Amino acid sequence: LSRGQAIQRAREAFGSGRTRPLEFRLQQLQALQKMMSEREVEIITALKQDINRSQYDTSLLELIGINNEINLALGKLREWAAPRLVEKNLLTMSDEAYIQPEPLGVVLIIGAWNYPWAVTLVPLVGAIAAGNGAVVKPSEISGYSSLLLATLLPLYLDKDLYPVVTGGVTETQELLKQRFDHIFYTGSSAVGKLVMEAAARHITPVTLELGGKSPCYIDKNCDIRVACRRITWGKFVNCGQTCIAPDYILCEPCVQGHVVECIRQTLLEFYGPDPKSSPDYGRIINQTHFNRVVGLMEGYAPVLGGQCDASQRYIAPTILKDVPPHSKLMQEEIFGPLLPIVTVSGLDEAISFINERDKPLALYIFSSDKQVRKLGEAYYNSGIAVHNCFLHHSILCVRLLLLDFVGQSGMGFYHGKHTFDRLSHQRACLLRSLGMESINLARYPPQDRQRASR
Ligand code: NAD
């Protein structure tokens, strides 16, 4: 099937009305659930080949979350899809007024490579639940996962309604020329702008889940050992290739040494003396990204790590201290296992440091002091704010969690009912009887009723 034919078929299938009954949507969601359970080993193997992710991390970071989304949609779909009555007023007293979520049509889902199943299937769950068709375009960079997804989806789901289109930049650009009813994009901010531009040509709404530099502030008075264990996990899981990974640490100079030492100890605990031989430590997705991340380190002497092996696309967990605020490392999202520490004089300076830059996807504050946390939340701007932990597994495991993106980190929100709402049209409906016409007379011309009655 060509891309054009795939879209055409999805449109026709949507036009046939078969996604309208909730039974159909539930049955498709059950089929997706079946795929996830029957093909789990293949999915885990594909991710091992793509990014050297361990089975444990794949389950924890990707599969549990997808299954939770499917279960939630299966359990709640009838409630989500039900009409919502609107409060009545004098004018609508005798009417039936309600909001009815309606399918949008055919949506385009474009995914990134770092969690290639979650970033395509979580939106797809919402698309199916809302009664849409969906063209799924996984990232060519996670090639094993992409091919497997293209093989599996048609085996389990309606072949016409949910086609998978594989390919790279050219294929995505071709897709973007077509008209869709919503575009759901996960990837870099640079491409996010191109997606929005293409969508504007058809006035298509978009949801953009982009990236950014997520800061992590450590208050000097908190339990730094525990904070560093959590930060180490959040940063180095998936080899640092997580959109909401902490990009850099902000702390006062007096605790920097202790922070480095605690991270060193935690890394030893997590990955042993040689992370390269640890089954729990990942790899950089491809040579281009390997070169990019290595390039970011140039000119710095890491206090920890720094070792690389291009043949395996291995970069050791690396810490860089006293990083100047205007250095290369602090300009773009790192998206790899490098953790710079920038020192600040305290919370106030941390706040100005963050607010001078693009709005980040996530903000992390480690502090036991309520005041610090409150101040941080009040003055920083970010898509999400998290205290004393990392969101990775929470996003995927906590039901109904809302991810809302701002500024350069994107726009729109999703997960659970939010995806359903995002991919539905909230149609306002009014039902009035043909009786009691006298009530309407006041609104009809001529305005001068006396003249009318003459
Ligand atoms: P990528 O290179 O795989 O690109 C993502 C998608 O865009 C792919 O399907 C690709 O084919 C397409 N694409 C790439 N270049 C294009 C172009 N010029 N024109 C049209 N389409 C194009 O992935 P990436 O962008 O390197 O992904 C990493 C980024 O994604 C990071 O910035 C990360 O923070 C972000 N991300 C965000 C979230 C989130 O939830 N906000 C989740 C995961 C990743």
Residues whose N, C-alpha, C, O or C-beta is under 5 A from the ligand:
A	BS01	NAD	I110 G111 A112 W113 K137 P138 S139 E140 I141 G167 G168 V169 T172 Q173 T186 G187 S188 S189 V191 L194 E209 L210 G211 G212 C243 S409
